[in-house]
Amino acid sequence: MKIHNSDRLSYQLINENDSEFLFQLDQNPEVMRYINGGNMTTREDIRQVFIPRHNAYKDIEKGLGLWKVTVINTQEDIGWVLVRPMDFFSDHPKWHDIELGWRFLQSTWGKGFATEAALHIQQLLAKQKENKSFSAIAVKDNLGSIAVMKKLGMEFIKSYIHSDAQLGNSEVVLYRLENKQS
């Protein structure tokens, strides 16, 4: 699957060559605040944990993976959008419920980039009939991410404790959008 440019942004599936970009993105405590309490990711974590986890769900044909987001006018890499089956790293992945997530440089916050990128990618994935719904999670205090979820048309489903082998347990909110094209 190729994701064509949106108004201001271009998209490319992340690979091992993007390790330094992933590392730099995670060096701002504010970017990491709602992910792991503000701890910065090490280069070793990128190589030994982050990239292997990404490769576990990456599927180019289905559009699954991390999509690097680049500003067309400046060619600056500003963040990524995650696309994978919901609960992928559990005993019961939801293959027809696609999880969307995002991480962007703090300097780009409030400019609509996360919404533009996530909405553009979601709309393309909605054309795949097997994708019955789109979901996103965030810690309840991450009002920026929750605002993006609402702009995507997602609705609040529930609050719950999300378990992740890498990040531990977090109290999160779940939002979902049913795919009307499926």
Secondary structure as a PSIPRED ss2 file (coil, helix, strand):
# PSIPRED VFORMAT (PSIPRED V4.0)

   1 M C   1.000  0.000  0.000
   2 K C   1.000  0.000  0.000
   3 I C   1.000  0.000  0.000
   4 H C   1.000  0.000  0.000
   5 N C   1.000  0.000  0.000
   6 S C   1.000  0.000  0.000
   7 D C   1.000  0.000  0.000
   8 R C   1.000  0.000  0.000
   9 L E   0.000  0.000  1.000
  10 S E   0.000  0.000  1.000
  11 Y E   0.000  0.000  1.000
  12 Q E   0.000  0.000  1.000
  13 L E   0.000  0.000  1.000
  14 I C   1.000  0.000  0.000
  15 N C   1.000  0.000  0.000
  16 E H   0.000  1.000  0.000
  17 N H   0.000  1.000  0.000
  18 D H   0.000  1.000  0.000
  19 S H   0.000  1.000  0.000
  20 E H   0.000  1.000  0.000
  21 F H   0.000  1.000  0.000
  22 L H   0.000  1.000  0.000
  23 F H   0.000  1.000  0.000
  24 Q H   0.000  1.000  0.000
  25 L H   0.000  1.000  0.000
  26 D C   1.000  0.000  0.000
  27 Q C   1.000  0.000  0.000
  28 N C   1.000  0.000  0.000
  29 P H   0.000  1.000  0.000
  30 E H   0.000  1.000  0.000
  31 V H   0.000  1.000  0.000
  32 M H   0.000  1.000  0.000
  33 R H   0.000  1.000  0.000
  34 Y H   0.000  1.000  0.000
  35 I H   0.000  1.000  0.000
  36 N H   0.000  1.000  0.000
  37 G C   1.000  0.000  0.000
  38 G C   1.000  0.000  0.000
  39 N C   1.000  0.000  0.000
  40 M C   1.000  0.000  0.000
  41 T C   1.000  0.000  0.000
  42 T C   1.000  0.000  0.000
  43 R H   0.000  1.000  0.000
  44 E H   0.000  1.000  0.000
  45 D H   0.000  1.000  0.000
  46 I H   0.000  1.000  0.000
  47 R H   0.000  1.000  0.000
  48 Q H   0.000  1.000  0.000
  49 V H   0.000  1.000  0.000
  50 F H   0.000  1.000  0.000
  51 I H   0.000  1.000  0.000
  52 P H   0.000  1.000  0.000
  53 R H   0.000  1.000  0.000
  54 H H   0.000  1.000  0.000
  55 N H   0.000  1.000  0.000
  56 A H   0.000  1.000  0.000
  57 Y H   0.000  1.000  0.000
  58 K C   1.000  0.000  0.000
  59 D E   0.000  0.000  1.000
  60 I C   1.000  0.000  0.000
  61 E C   1.000  0.000  0.000
  62 K C   1.000  0.000  0.000
  63 G C   1.000  0.000  0.000
  64 L E   0.000  0.000  1.000
  65 G E   0.000  0.000  1.000
  66 L E   0.000  0.000  1.000
  67 W E   0.000  0.000  1.000
  68 K E   0.000  0.000  1.000
  69 V E   0.000  0.000  1.000
  70 T E   0.000  0.000  1.000
  71 V E   0.000  0.000  1.000
  72 I C   1.000  0.000  0.000
  73 N C   1.000  0.000  0.000
  74 T C   1.000  0.000  0.000
  75 Q C   1.000  0.000  0.000
  76 E C   1.000  0.000  0.000
  77 D E   0.000  0.000  1.000
  78 I E   0.000  0.000  1.000
  79 G E   0.000  0.000  1.000
  80 W E   0.000  0.000  1.000
  81 V E   0.000  0.000  1.000
  82 L E   0.000  0.000  1.000
  83 V E   0.000  0.000  1.000
  84 R E   0.000  0.000  1.000
  85 P E   0.000  0.000  1.000
  86 M E   0.000  0.000  1.000
  87 D C   1.000  0.000  0.000
  88 F C   1.000  0.000  0.000
  89 F C   1.000  0.000  0.000
  90 S C   1.000  0.000  0.000
  91 D C   1.000  0.000  0.000
  92 H C   1.000  0.000  0.000
  93 P C   1.000  0.000  0.000
  94 K E   0.000  0.000  1.000
  95 W E   0.000  0.000  1.000
  96 H E   0.000  0.000  1.000
  97 D E   0.000  0.000  1.000
  98 I E   0.000  0.000  1.000
  99 E E   0.000  0.000  1.000
 100 L E   0.000  0.000  1.000
 101 G E   0.000  0.000  1.000
 102 W E   0.000  0.000  1.000
 103 R E   0.000  0.000  1.000
 104 F E   0.000  0.000  1.000
 105 L C   1.000  0.000  0.000
 106 Q H   0.000  1.000  0.000
 107 S H   0.000  1.000  0.000
 108 T H   0.000  1.000  0.000
 109 W C   1.000  0.000  0.000
 110 G C   1.000  0.000  0.000
 111 K C   1.000  0.000  0.000
 112 G C   1.000  0.000  0.000
 113 F H   0.000  1.000  0.000
 114 A H   0.000  1.000  0.000
 115 T H   0.000  1.000  0.000
 116 E H   0.000  1.000  0.000
 117 A H   0.000  1.000  0.000
 118 A H   0.000  1.000  0.000
 119 L H   0.000  1.000  0.000
 120 H H   0.000  1.000  0.000
 121 I H   0.000  1.000  0.000
 122 Q H   0.000  1.000  0.000
 123 Q H   0.000  1.000  0.000
 124 L H   0.000  1.000  0.000
 125 L H   0.000  1.000  0.000
 126 A C   1.000  0.000  0.000
 127 K C   1.000  0.000  0.000
 128 Q C   1.000  0.000  0.000
 129 K C   1.000  0.000  0.000
 130 E C   1.000  0.000  0.000
 131 N C   1.000  0.000  0.000
 132 K C   1.000  0.000  0.000
 133 S E   0.000  0.000  1.000
 134 F E   0.000  0.000  1.000
 135 S E   0.000  0.000  1.000
 136 A E   0.000  0.000  1.000
 137 I E   0.000  0.000  1.000
 138 A E   0.000  0.000  1.000
 139 V E   0.000  0.000  1.000
 140 K C   1.000  0.000  0.000
 141 D C   1.000  0.000  0.000
 142 N C   1.000  0.000  0.000
 143 L H   0.000  1.000  0.000
 144 G H   0.000  1.000  0.000
 145 S H   0.000  1.000  0.000
 146 I H   0.000  1.000  0.000
 147 A H   0.000  1.000  0.000
 148 V H   0.000  1.000  0.000
 149 M H   0.000  1.000  0.000
 150 K H   0.000  1.000  0.000
 151 K H   0.000  1.000  0.000
 152 L C   1.000  0.000  0.000
 153 G C   1.000  0.000  0.000
 154 M C   1.000  0.000  0.000
 155 E E   0.000  0.000  1.000
 156 F E   0.000  0.000  1.000
 157 I E   0.000  0.000  1.000
 158 K E   0.000  0.000  1.000
 159 S E   0.000  0.000  1.000
 160 Y E   0.000  0.000  1.000
 161 I E   0.000  0.000  1.000
 162 H E   0.000  0.000  1.000
 163 S E   0.000  0.000  1.000
 164 D E   0.000  0.000  1.000
 165 A C   1.000  0.000  0.000
 166 Q C   1.000  0.000  0.000
 167 L C   1.000  0.000  0.000
 168 G E   0.000  0.000  1.000
 169 N E   0.000  0.000  1.000
 170 S E   0.000  0.000  1.000
 171 E E   0.000  0.000  1.000
 172 V E   0.000  0.000  1.000
 173 V E   0.000  0.000  1.000
 174 L E   0.000  0.000  1.000
 175 Y E   0.000  0.000  1.000
 176 R E   0.000  0.000  1.000
 177 L E   0.000  0.000  1.000
 178 E E   0.000  0.000  1.000
 179 N C   1.000  0.000  0.000
 180 K C   1.000  0.000  0.000
 181 Q C   1.000  0.000  0.000
 182 S C   1.000  0.000  0.000
